[in-house]
Amino acid sequence: MNHSNYNDALADRYAGKEMTELFSDEVKFQTWRKCWIALAEAERELGLEDIISKEAIEEMKKNTDNINFKDAEEKEKQIKHDVMAHVWAYSKQCPKAAKIIHLGATSQFVGCNTDLILQKKAIDIVKKRLVNVIFHLMQFAKKYKALATLGYTHFQPAQPTTIGKRATLYIADLLLDLKSIEFAESLIKAKGAKGTVGTQASFLELFGGNKSKVKQLDLLIAKKLGFDGIYEVTGQTYSRKIDTKISEALAGIACSAYKFASDMRLAAHLKIMEEPYGKSQTGSSAMPYKRNPMHSERMCALSRILMNMPAEFYMTHSNQWFERTLDDSAARRVEIPRSFLLADSILLLYESIASGIIVYPAQVKLHLTKELPFMAIEEILMKCAKQGKSRQEMHEILKKHALEAGNKIKKEGAQNDFFSRIAKDSRIPLSKKELDFSLENPGKFTGTAESQTEEFIRETVAPVLRKHKNMIEKPINEIEV
């Protein structure tokens, strides 16, 4: 780390090595050179042997990874153009190829194709992270599929659910995100060789007006660069609309992660669950007893930034006048790497938490027991209805007793005496013994939470994990259900 200059926290502190290296200058300029090699090879294969020699191409290949950064940087200071500076630096290393490097191309030949290549690879990293988070949450959901816990709406006690069922909600969000990122991935094609305004005029000139060869050049370059398809039409750049779709998918991941991390922070306050905590970890400089949900808080902070990124991409796309303006350049240099580094940082945190969530069953039971008498109201209503009582009338009576019991709990710190109250009410056709059943079997009120969890894992989650089994960092037999 360079302590004398500003350092980017995403690259230095939060994102993984694989993602940070992908968006390094070294990989970027190596990819530029691969684009120039693909162009030269394709042009030669389609009939320009007299202009482009084998020796020239071999010379270019030999220097693909040998970036002479100092030469390029000094040249860029003079001419204020990064692509042409690197063409000059590459030519300096490849004298036999100096006359044909970048032949017929415009700057966005290397710019756009490289951006697309790097985003395609970055999406692979994001997908791998997503799949592993889903895997860990699935394991967690399986383990706690039957553990009854108090459910909340408006962060007020509602009806019981299970810890595992709640986890399926997070998984369902991430499965949608996986679909979104795969859709965005499907939009990525090669920009190919389209020329200065997308008309391929320079290449048509090179091939003596042969439109068939110009089309073949486009397709051949795409294949050499590892793409399955090519954008049929572009201006000077590929449509920045593509970038907006990728950004939306990444922001969706951030949104899901924020929801999970926010819930973890609430759970930590309730002491029912918490994120993994290192043996030597310090929770507070002043209060050593604290176990702050710092990783969940960090997830929320980073997610908040990423959720706001699509607006930047919308502005960039909408402001591309006619075939292109340059105000996309500086913005995208920041926005594209930053979006992926944020997504990577968030998913690394998510995986770290999901793989080691700590549950405190005694605290789960304590919260549930305090509220359980109120949770039985729906079933009491059904029992009363079966005995011929009016549901509406019983509802009003039970509501009155529930409010009185609740006020006593809040104002006096008393135990919940809801059952005792209604057992004494002659209008309610149930005895205290008939009411106390719920305290012994809280799972009775979780409905189909356990079976929902099992079915969701078996029918929805497991097939997705099997499809992406090569991305999972655990033995495959661990995903069997």
C-alpha positions in Angstrom: 0.0 0.0 0.0 1.2 3.5 -0.9 0.8 5.5 2.3 1.8 8.8 0.6 -1.0 9.0 -1.9 -4.8 8.4 -1.8 -5.7 4.7 -1.8 -9.1 3.4 -2.9 -10.7 1.5 0.0 -12.6 -0.8 -2.4 -9.4 -2.1 -3.9 -7.2 -2.0 -0.8 -9.7 -3.0 1.9 -12.9 -4.6 0.7 -12.9 -6.3 -2.7 -11.3 -9.6 -3.5 -7.9 -10.0 -5.3 -9.5 -11.6 -8.4 -11.8 -8.6 -9.0 -9.2 -6.0 -8.2 -6.6 -7.6 -10.5 -9.2 -7.8 -13.3 -9.7 -4.1 -13.3 -6.0 -3.3 -13.0 -4.1 -1.2 -15.6 -2.0 -4.2 -16.5 -5.0 -6.4 -17.5 -6.7 -3.5 -19.3 -3.7 -2.7 -21.5 -2.9 -6.4 -22.1 -6.5 -6.7 -23.3 -6.1 -3.7 -25.6 -3.1 -5.5 -27.2 -5.1 -8.7 -27.6 -7.7 -6.6 -29.4 -5.1 -5.2 -31.8 -3.7 -8.7 -32.4 -7.2 -10.1 -33.2 -7.7 -7.2 -35.6 -4.4 -7.8 -37.4 -4.9 -11.5 -37.6 -8.4 -11.2 -38.9 -7.4 -8.6 -41.5 -4.5 -10.8 -42.7 -6.7 -13.9 -42.8 -9.3 -12.0 -45.0 -6.8 -11.0 -47.6 -4.4 -8.3 -46.3 -1.3 -10.6 -46.4 0.6 -8.0 -48.4 0.2 -5.4 -45.7 0.3 -7.5 -42.5 3.1 -10.1 -42.3 3.2 -13.1 -40.0 6.3 -11.7 -38.4 4.5 -8.5 -37.5 1.8 -10.5 -35.7 4.3 -12.7 -34.0 6.1 -9.6 -32.8 2.8 -8.3 -31.4 2.0 -11.5 -29.6 5.5 -11.7 -28.1 4.9 -8.3 -26.4 1.3 -8.8 -25.4 2.0 -8.8 -21.6 5.2 -6.7 -21.8 3.6 -3.4 -21.3 6.1 -0.5 -21.4 4.1 1.7 -19.1 6.7 4.5 -18.8 6.8 5.0 -22.5 3.1 5.1 -22.8 2.7 7.5 -19.8 5.3 10.0 -21.2 3.7 9.9 -24.6 0.2 10.5 -23.2 1.5 13.6 -21.4 2.5 15.0 -24.7 -0.5 14.1 -26.9 -3.3 13.8 -24.3 -4.7 10.6 -25.8 -4.3 7.3 -24.0 -5.1 5.0 -26.9 -2.7 6.6 -29.3 -0.1 6.8 -26.6 -0.3 3.0 -26.2 -0.3 2.5 -30.0 2.9 4.4 -30.0 4.4 2.5 -27.1 3.4 -0.9 -28.6 4.8 0.1 -31.9 8.1 1.0 -30.2 8.4 -2.6 -29.0 7.1 -4.0 -32.3 8.9 -2.2 -35.2 7.8 -4.8 -37.8 4.1 -4.2 -36.8 4.4 -0.4 -36.3 2.6 0.4 -39.5 -0.4 -1.9 -39.0 -1.2 -1.7 -35.3 -4.7 -0.3 -35.0 -5.2 -0.4 -38.8 -8.6 0.9 -39.8 -9.8 1.2 -36.2 -10.9 4.0 -33.9 -10.1 4.3 -30.2 -13.3 2.7 -29.2 -12.3 -0.5 -31.0 -10.0 -1.3 -28.1 -12.0 0.7 -25.6 -15.4 -0.9 -26.1 -14.2 -4.4 -26.8 -12.0 -4.3 -23.7 -14.8 -3.0 -21.5 -17.1 -5.8 -22.7 -14.5 -8.4 -22.1 -13.7 -7.3 -18.6 -17.4 -6.9 -17.6 -18.1 -10.4 -19.0 -15.3 -11.8 -16.8 -16.4 -9.7 -13.8 -19.9 -11.1 -14.1 -18.4 -14.6 -13.8 -16.8 -13.6 -10.5 -20.1 -12.0 -9.2 -22.1 -15.1 -10.2 -19.6 -17.4 -8.3 -20.0 -15.2 -5.2 -23.8 -15.2 -5.5 -24.0 -19.0 -5.9 -21.8 -19.5 -2.8 -23.9 -17.2 -0.7 -27.1 -19.0 -1.8 -25.4 -22.3 -1.0 -24.5 -21.2 2.6 -28.0 -19.8 3.2 -29.5 -23.0 1.9 -27.5 -25.0 4.5 -28.6 -22.6 7.2 -32.3 -22.8 6.2 -32.1 -26.6 6.2 -30.6 -26.6 9.7 -33.1 -24.3 11.2 -36.2 -25.1 9.1 -38.2 -26.2 12.2 -36.9 -23.8 14.8 -40.0 -21.6 15.7 -39.3 -17.9 16.1 -41.4 -14.8 16.5 -42.3 -13.3 13.2 -42.5 -9.5 12.8 -44.4 -7.1 10.7 -43.6 -3.4 11.1 -41.0 -4.8 13.5 -43.9 -5.5 15.8 -44.6 -9.1 17.0 -46.8 -10.8 14.5 -47.2 -14.6 14.1 -44.5 -17.3 14.6 -42.5 -18.5 11.6 -39.2 -20.5 11.6 -35.6 -19.3 11.4 -35.2 -21.5 8.3 -38.3 -20.1 6.6 -37.1 -16.6 7.1 -33.8 -17.5 5.4 -35.6 -18.7 2.4 -36.8 -15.1 1.8 -33.2 -14.0 1.5 -32.5 -16.9 -0.9 -35.5 -16.1 -3.0 -34.2 -12.5 -3.5 -30.7 -13.8 -4.5 -32.2 -16.2 -7.0 -33.9 -13.3 -8.7 -30.5 -11.4 -8.7 -28.9 -14.4 -10.2 -31.4 -14.4 -13.0 -30.9 -10.6 -13.5 -27.1 -10.9 -13.7 -27.4 -13.8 -16.2 -29.8 -11.7 -18.3 -27.3 -8.8 -18.2 -24.6 -11.3 -19.1 -26.6 -12.4 -22.1 -26.6 -8.8 -23.4 -22.8 -8.7 -23.6 -21.6 -9.2 -27.2 -18.5 -8.0 -29.1 -18.5 -4.5 -30.4 -16.3 -5.8 -33.1 -14.8 -3.4 -35.7 -17.3 -0.7 -36.6 -15.1 2.3 -37.4 -15.5 5.9 -36.4 -19.3 6.3 -36.4 -20.3 2.7 -36.8 -20.4 2.6 -40.6 -17.2 0.5 -41.1 -16.2 2.9 -43.9 -12.5 2.5 -43.1 -12.6 -1.3 -43.3 -14.7 -1.1 -46.5 -11.9 0.9 -48.0 -9.3 -1.6 -46.8 -11.1 -4.5 -48.4 -11.7 -2.6 -51.7 -15.5 -2.2 -51.2 -16.1 -5.9 -50.3 -18.9 -5.7 -47.9 -18.9 -9.5 -47.3 -15.3 -9.3 -46.0 -16.1 -6.4 -43.8 -18.9 -8.4 -42.2 -16.6 -11.4 -41.9 -14.0 -9.2 -40.2 -16.5 -8.2 -37.6 -17.5 -11.8 -36.8 -13.9 -13.1 -36.9 -12.7 -10.5 -34.4 -15.6 -11.4 -32.1 -14.7 -15.1 -32.2 -11.0 -14.4 -31.6 -11.9 -12.3 -28.6 -14.1 -15.0 -27.1 -17.5 -13.7 -27.9 -20.5 -15.8 -29.1 -22.2 -12.8 -30.7 -21.7 -9.3 -32.0 -23.8 -6.1 -31.9 -25.4 -5.7 -35.3 -25.4 -1.9 -35.1 -23.4 0.6 -33.1 -22.3 4.2 -33.3 -18.7 4.9 -32.4 -19.4 3.0 -29.2 -21.7 0.1 -28.3 -24.9 1.4 -26.8 -24.3 2.5 -23.2 -27.8 1.1 -22.5 -26.0 -2.2 -22.0 -24.1 -0.7 -19.1 -27.3 0.4 -17.5 -28.7 -3.1 -17.5 -25.5 -4.5 -15.9 -25.6 -1.7 -13.3 -29.3 -2.5 -12.5 -28.4 -6.2 -11.9 -25.5 -5.3 -9.6 -27.7 -2.7 -7.7 -30.3 -5.5 -7.3 -27.7 -7.6 -5.5 -26.9 -4.7 -3.3 -30.6 -4.2 -2.5 -30.9 -7.9 -1.4 -27.8 -7.7 0.6 -28.9 -4.6 2.4 -32.2 -6.3 3.4 -30.3 -9.3 4.8 -27.7 -7.2 6.6 -30.4 -4.9 8.0 -32.3 -7.9 9.4 -29.0 -9.2 10.9 -28.5 -6.0 12.7 -32.1 -6.1 14.1 -31.6 -9.8 15.1 -28.3 -8.9 16.9 -30.2 -6.3 18.9 -32.8 -8.9 19.8 -29.9 -11.3 20.7 -31.6 -14.1 18.7 -28.8 -14.2 16.0 -25.5 -12.6 15.2 -22.8 -12.6 12.6 -19.6 -14.7 13.1 -17.3 -13.0 15.6 -13.5 -13.6 15.6 -11.8 -14.7 18.8 -9.6 -11.6 18.8 -12.1 -9.2 17.3 -12.7 -5.9 19.2 -16.3 -4.7 19.1 -15.8 -1.3 20.6 -12.8 0.8 21.7 -14.6 2.0 24.8 -17.0 -0.8 25.6 -15.1 -4.1 25.3 -18.2 -6.2 26.1 -20.0 -5.2 22.9 -20.4 -7.4 19.9 -21.4 -4.9 17.2 -22.7 -6.3 13.9 -19.9 -4.5 12.1 -19.8 -6.7 9.0 -23.6 -6.3 8.5 -23.2 -2.5 9.0 -20.4 -2.5 6.4 -22.6 -4.4 4.0 -25.3 -1.8 4.4 -22.9 1.0 3.8 -21.4 -0.5 0.6 -24.8 -1.6 -0.6 -26.2 1.9 -0.3 -23.5 3.2 -2.6 -24.1 0.5 -5.2 -27.8 0.9 -5.1 -27.3 4.5 -6.3 -25.0 3.7 -9.1 -27.6 3.0 -11.9 -28.5 6.7 -11.9 -25.0 7.5 -13.0 -25.2 5.0 -15.9 -28.6 6.4 -16.9 -27.1 9.9 -17.2 -24.1 8.6 -19.2 -26.3 6.8 -21.7 -28.9 9.5 -22.1 -26.2 12.1 -22.8 -24.6 10.3 -25.8 -25.4 12.8 -28.6 -25.9 11.1 -31.9 -23.1 8.6 -32.5 -21.1 9.5 -29.3 -19.7 12.2 -27.0 -16.6 11.9 -24.9 -18.3 12.7 -21.6 -18.9 9.0 -21.1 -15.2 8.3 -20.9 -14.3 9.7 -17.5 -17.5 8.6 -15.9 -17.2 5.0 -17.1 -13.6 4.8 -16.0 -14.9 5.3 -12.5 -18.4 3.7 -12.7 -17.7 0.3 -14.2 -14.8 -0.8 -12.0 -16.4 0.7 -9.0 -19.7 -1.1 -9.5 -18.0 -4.5 -9.7 -15.6 -3.8 -6.9 -18.6 -2.8 -4.7 -20.6 -5.9 -5.7 -17.6 -8.1 -5.0 -17.0 -6.5 -1.6 -20.6 -6.9 -0.6 -20.8 -10.5 -1.6 -17.6 -11.4 0.1 -19.1 -10.0 3.3 -22.4 -11.7 2.7 -20.7 -15.1 2.2 -18.6 -14.6 5.3 -21.7 -13.9 7.4 -24.0 -16.5 5.8 -21.4 -19.3 6.3 -21.3 -18.8 10.0 -24.5 -17.2 11.4 -24.8 -17.8 15.1 -28.3 -18.6 16.4 -29.3 -18.4 20.1 -32.3 -20.8 20.5 -32.8 -19.8 24.2 -33.3 -16.2 23.2 -35.5 -17.2 20.3 -37.7 -19.1 22.7 -37.7 -16.3 25.3 -39.1 -13.7 22.7 -41.6 -16.2 21.4 -42.8 -17.3 24.9 -43.5 -13.6 25.8 -45.8 -13.1 22.9 -47.1 -16.6 22.3 -50.5 -16.2 24.1 -51.3 -13.4 21.6 -50.2 -15.6 18.7 -52.9 -18.1 19.6 -55.7 -15.7 18.9 -56.3 -16.9 15.4 -56.6 -20.5 16.5 -58.8 -19.5 19.5 -61.1 -17.7 17.0 -61.4 -20.9 14.9 -62.1 -23.0 18.0 -64.8 -20.6 19.1 -66.3 -20.6 15.6 -66.5 -24.4 15.6 -68.6 -24.1 18.8 -71.0 -21.8 17.2 -69.7 -18.5 18.4 -69.7 -15.4 16.2 -66.2 -14.7 14.9 -66.7 -10.9 15.0 -68.0 -11.0 18.6 -65.2 -13.2 19.8 -62.7 -10.9 18.0 -63.8 -7.9 19.9 -63.7 -9.7 23.2 -60.2 -11.1 22.6 -59.0 -7.7 21.3 -60.0 -6.1 24.6 -58.3 -8.7 26.7 -55.1 -8.6 24.5 -54.8 -4.8 24.8 -55.3 -5.0 28.6 -52.7 -7.7 28.9 -50.3 -5.9 26.7 -50.7 -2.6 28.6 -49.9 -4.4 31.9 -46.8 -5.9 30.3 -45.5 -2.6 29.1 -46.5 -0.4 32.1 -45.8 -2.9 34.9 -43.3 -5.3 33.4 -45.8 -8.1 34.3 -46.0 -11.6 32.8 -48.4 -12.2 30.0 -51.8 -13.1 31.6 -53.8 -13.1 28.4 -54.8 -16.8 28.8 -55.8 -16.3 32.4 -58.0 -13.4 31.5 -60.0 -15.1 28.7 -60.3 -18.3 30.7 -62.2 -16.3 33.3 -64.4 -14.8 30.7 -67.6 -16.8 30.5 -68.3 -15.7 27.0 -65.2 -17.6 25.8 -66.1 -21.4 25.6 -62.5 -22.5 26.4 -60.8 -23.5 29.6 -57.4 -22.6 30.8 -56.2 -26.1 30.1 -57.5 -25.9 26.5 -55.6 -22.6 26.1 -52.2 -23.6 27.6 -51.6 -26.1 24.8 -49.8 -23.5 22.7 -47.1 -22.8 25.2 -45.9 -26.4 25.0 -45.9 -26.5 21.2 -45.0 -23.2 19.5 -44.4 -25.1 16.3 -48.2 -25.5 16.1 -48.4 -21.9 15.0 -45.8 -21.9 12.3 -48.2 -23.2 9.7 -46.4 -24.8 6.7 -43.1 -22.9 7.4 -41.1 -26.1 7.7 -42.5 -27.9 4.7 -42.3 -24.7 2.6 -38.6 -24.5 3.5 -38.1 -28.1 2.5 -40.0 -27.8 -0.8 -38.3 -24.5 -1.7 -34.9 -26.0 -1.2 -35.7 -29.2 -3.0 -37.6 -27.8 -5.9 -36.2 -24.4 -6.4 -32.8 -23.9 -4.8 -31.1 -27.3 -5.3 -31.6 -27.3 -9.1 -30.0 -23.9 -9.4 -27.0 -25.0 -7.3 -26.6 -28.1 -9.3 -26.6 -26.1 -12.5 -23.8 -24.0 -11.1 -22.0 -26.7 -9.2 -18.6 -25.9 -10.6 -18.8 -22.5 -8.9 -19.4 -23.9 -5.4 -16.4 -24.0 -3.2 -17.7 -27.0 -1.2 -18.0 -30.7 -2.1 -21.0 -31.3 -4.4 -22.5 -33.9 -2.0 -23.1 -31.2 0.5 -25.8 -29.7 -1.8 -27.8 -32.8 -2.0 -31.2 -32.5 -0.3 
